[in-house]
Amino acid sequence: MIDQDTKVGDGPGHLSKFRVRNTEERERFLVAAVLNRPEGVLVLVGDCLWDRRDFWDQEFTPLIDSLKVR
């Protein structure tokens, strides 16, 4: 899916979007936004059913974009 260095909120970071299949019946959509900060690593994770990924990706994206790093 997506795995790239990009802007996360107002800082440089990394964004990954995955299709995770635990079993034939269980598929998930996972979004991970990662920022390397002097105080430590900040990770934002969004997780939902694979069938609901279109709806939740539209919800996760503005949340990630709105992050303000100090």
Residue pairs with C-beta under 8 A, 6 or more apart in sequence:
1 16
1 17
1 18
1 19
2 15
2 16
2 17
3 14
3 15
3 16
3 17
4 14
4 15
4 16
5 12
5 13
5 14
6 12
6 13
6 14
6 15
7 13
8 14
8 15
8 33
8 34
8 35
8 44
8 64
8 67
9 33
9 35
9 64
9 65
9 66
9 67
9 68
9 69
10 67
10 68
10 69
11 35
11 67
11 69
12 35
13 33
13 34
13 35
13 36
14 33
14 34
15 31
15 32
15 33
15 34
15 64
16 30
16 31
16 32
16 34
17 29
17 30
17 31
17 32
17 57
18 29
18 30
18 31
18 32
19 27
19 28
19 29
19 30
19 50
20 27
20 28
20 29
20 30
21 27
21 28
22 28
27 49
27 50
27 51
28 47
28 48
28 49
28 50
29 46
29 47
29 48
29 49
29 50
29 52
29 53
29 56
29 57
30 45
30 46
30 47
31 44
31 45
31 46
31 47
31 57
31 60
31 64
32 43
32 44
32 45
32 46
33 43
33 44
33 45
33 64
33 67
34 41
34 42
34 43
34 44
35 41
35 42
35 43
35 67
35 69
37 69
42 69
44 63
44 64
44 67
46 56
46 59
46 60
46 63
46 64
48 55
48 56
